[in-house]
Amino acid sequence: MTCREVEPLLDARLDDELDITGVTAVDQHLSECRVCHSQYTALQRLHEEIAAADLAYIPPRGLEQKLAAALQRDRKSVLSFPSGMWRMVSIGAVAAVAAMVFFLYIPARTTLEADHLTTEILDSHLRSLQPNHSVDIPSSDQHTVKPWFQGKTSFSPPTPDLTNQGFILVGGRLEVIHQQPAAAIVYKRRQHVISLYVSPSDGSAPKMELRDAHGYHLLHWSRSGMNYWAVSDLNTTELREFADLVRGS
């Protein structure tokens, strides 16, 4: 099976919805394709985080009786409303509820997705610090690292030579971030490793944002249709200097 054929089946594989033939075919592909395997691993992690979040809501005792009583009062009030006024009240109530759902749900969902993405990128960076996981193409030559991504991603990631500024290019590797291929360009500043993640942007162009997690710093920005994440335990002053150099390259 090809990546294009396997990708729509990953959710079904995770939920045990495939027959034995489908499971065998998908598992065989996942054992051979690092990109699809990383994407499937990300789906498993998301599924586990949602399950662990314990989002079930248990209503307090007496809530059903209170709602029934409130509904009964509302029915009595409705009987005294002219039909035209009731229609206006109904439309207004629906609009108010819709507005409340929009303003409460959308920001909460955006924050949850941003937190999950931060965790996903930090996990990827931490895995890369394990022996023999740092790069797929080890090279300090930008003209070697940049062409290596051709055919592996639909974009050409920047690989600026920042040696004179004290940031040494180590190489690059292929990653999957938010269920899509991403390039990871690896640099070193003294003994600190910096992973620069690059992937297509959704069109938004936020100002540079700094996040901190478990002793690591993550800088995020968008530019020219691409998302950038710089991740390291390097101090924030030097990490911002690195980001500014990449942005200006």
C-alpha positions in Angstrom: 0.0 0.0 0.0 1.1 3.6 -0.7 1.1 6.5 1.8 -1.9 8.0 0.0 -3.8 4.7 0.5 -2.8 4.2 4.1 -3.4 7.8 5.4 -7.3 7.6 5.3 -7.2 4.2 7.1 -5.1 5.3 10.1 -8.1 6.4 12.2 -9.9 3.2 11.4 -6.8 1.2 12.4 -6.6 3.0 15.7 -10.3 2.3 16.4 -10.1 -1.4 15.4 -12.5 -0.9 12.5 -10.5 -2.8 9.8 -10.9 -6.4 8.9 -7.9 -8.7 9.3 -6.7 -8.1 5.7 -6.8 -4.3 6.2 -5.0 -4.5 9.5 -2.2 -6.7 8.0 -1.8 -4.3 5.0 -1.7 -1.2 7.1 0.7 -2.7 9.8 3.0 -3.8 7.0 3.2 -0.3 5.6 3.7 1.3 9.0 6.6 -1.1 9.7 8.3 0.2 6.5 7.3 3.9 6.3 8.7 6.2 9.0 6.5 9.1 8.0 3.2 7.2 8.3 4.4 5.4 11.4 5.1 8.8 13.0 1.7 10.1 12.0 0.0 7.0 13.5 2.0 7.4 16.7 0.8 11.0 16.9 -2.8 9.9 16.5 -2.3 7.3 19.3 -0.8 9.9 21.6 -3.8 12.3 20.9 -6.2 9.5 21.6 -4.5 8.7 24.9 -4.5 12.3 26.0 -8.2 12.7 25.3 -9.0 9.5 27.2 -6.8 10.6 30.1 -8.4 14.0 30.3 -11.6 12.5 31.8 -14.0 14.9 30.2 -17.1 13.2 31.4 -19.5 15.5 33.2 -21.7 14.2 36.1 -24.6 16.6 36.9 -25.2 17.5 40.5 -28.1 15.9 42.3 -31.4 17.7 41.9 -30.4 19.3 38.6 -33.1 17.4 36.7 -35.8 18.6 39.1 -34.6 22.2 38.9 -34.6 22.2 35.1 -38.1 20.7 35.0 -39.4 23.3 37.4 -37.8 26.1 35.4 -39.3 24.7 32.2 -42.7 24.6 33.8 -42.4 28.3 34.8 -41.3 29.2 31.3 -44.3 27.4 29.8 -46.7 29.4 31.9 -44.9 32.6 30.9 -45.1 31.6 27.2 -48.9 31.3 27.4 -49.2 35.1 28.2 -46.9 36.1 25.2 -48.4 37.2 21.9 -47.3 34.8 19.2 -45.2 37.5 17.4 -43.4 38.4 20.5 -42.7 34.7 21.3 -41.1 34.3 17.9 -38.8 37.3 18.5 -37.8 35.9 21.9 -37.1 32.5 20.4 -34.9 34.0 17.6 -33.1 36.1 20.2 -32.5 33.2 22.5 -31.1 31.0 19.7 -28.8 33.8 18.6 -27.6 34.4 22.2 -26.8 30.7 22.7 -25.0 30.5 19.4 -22.9 33.5 20.2 -22.1 32.1 23.6 -21.0 28.8 22.1 -18.9 30.5 19.5 -17.0 32.8 22.0 -16.5 30.1 24.6 -15.8 27.0 22.4 -13.6 28.5 19.7 -11.0 30.0 22.0 -10.9 26.9 24.2 -10.5 24.7 21.2 -7.7 26.9 19.8 -5.9 26.9 23.1 -6.2 23.1 23.4 -4.8 22.6 19.9 -1.9 25.0 20.6 -1.0 23.2 23.8 -1.1 19.8 22.0 1.1 21.1 19.2 3.6 22.4 21.7 3.7 19.0 23.4 4.1 17.2 20.1 7.0 19.4 19.0 8.8 19.2 22.3 8.4 15.4 22.4 9.9 15.3 18.9 12.8 17.4 20.0 13.4 15.2 23.1 13.3 12.0 21.0 15.9 13.5 18.7 18.3 14.0 21.7 18.5 10.2 22.1 21.6 8.6 20.6 21.5 8.2 16.8 18.2 10.1 16.5 19.4 13.7 16.0 19.6 13.8 12.1 18.8 11.7 9.1 21.3 13.6 7.0 24.4 14.6 9.0 26.1 17.6 7.4 27.3 21.1 8.1 26.9 22.0 4.5 23.7 23.8 3.7 24.0 22.8 0.1 23.9 19.1 1.2 21.1 19.4 3.8 18.6 21.5 1.7 18.6 19.2 -1.4 18.1 16.2 0.8 14.5 17.2 1.5 13.6 17.3 -2.2 11.0 14.7 -2.8 10.5 14.1 0.9 8.5 17.3 1.5 6.4 19.5 -0.7 8.4 22.6 0.3 12.1 23.6 0.4 13.1 24.4 4.0 15.6 27.1 4.7 19.0 25.9 5.9 21.0 29.1 6.4 24.7 29.0 7.2 25.0 30.7 10.6 28.5 29.5 11.5 29.9 33.0 11.7 27.2 33.9 14.2 28.0 30.9 16.4 25.1 28.6 15.4 26.6 25.4 13.7 24.5 23.5 11.2 24.5 19.8 12.2 22.1 18.3 9.6 18.4 17.6 9.1 15.7 15.0 9.6 12.2 14.3 8.4 9.4 14.6 11.0 5.6 14.6 11.2 4.0 17.5 13.0 0.3 17.9 13.4 -0.2 15.0 11.0 1.8 16.5 8.1 5.4 16.1 7.0 7.8 18.7 8.5 11.5 19.4 8.1 13.7 19.6 11.2 16.9 21.5 10.7 19.4 20.9 13.5 21.9 23.4 14.8 24.2 23.6 17.8 25.2 26.5 20.0 28.0 25.3 22.2 26.5 22.2 23.8 22.9 23.2 23.2 20.9 21.6 20.4 18.4 23.7 18.5 15.7 22.0 16.4 14.2 24.3 13.8 10.8 22.8 12.6 9.4 24.0 9.3 6.0 23.1 7.8 3.3 24.7 5.6 1.3 27.4 7.4 -2.5 27.5 7.6 -2.4 31.1 6.3 -2.2 32.9 9.7 0.8 35.1 10.5 1.2 35.5 14.2 3.9 37.5 15.8 6.8 35.6 17.4 5.4 33.7 20.4 7.5 32.2 23.2 6.4 29.1 25.1 8.2 27.4 28.0 7.7 23.7 28.9 9.8 21.5 31.2 12.9 23.6 31.0 12.8 24.1 27.2 11.9 27.2 25.2 9.8 27.1 22.0 9.7 30.1 19.7 6.9 30.1 17.0 6.4 32.4 14.1 5.0 32.3 10.5 6.5 33.8 7.4 5.9 33.4 3.7 3.3 30.7 4.0 5.4 28.6 6.4 5.3 27.8 10.1 8.5 27.8 12.2 9.3 26.4 15.6 12.7 26.8 17.2 13.1 24.5 20.2 16.0 24.3 22.6 17.2 24.5 26.3 19.3 27.5 25.1 18.6 30.7 27.0 15.8 32.8 25.5 18.1 35.7 24.5 20.3 33.6 22.3 17.3 31.6 21.0 15.7 34.8 19.9 18.9 35.8 18.2 18.9 32.5 16.3 15.2 33.0 15.3 16.0 36.6 14.1 18.9 35.3 12.0 16.6 32.6 10.4 13.9 35.1 9.7 16.4 37.4 8.0 18.0 34.8 5.9 
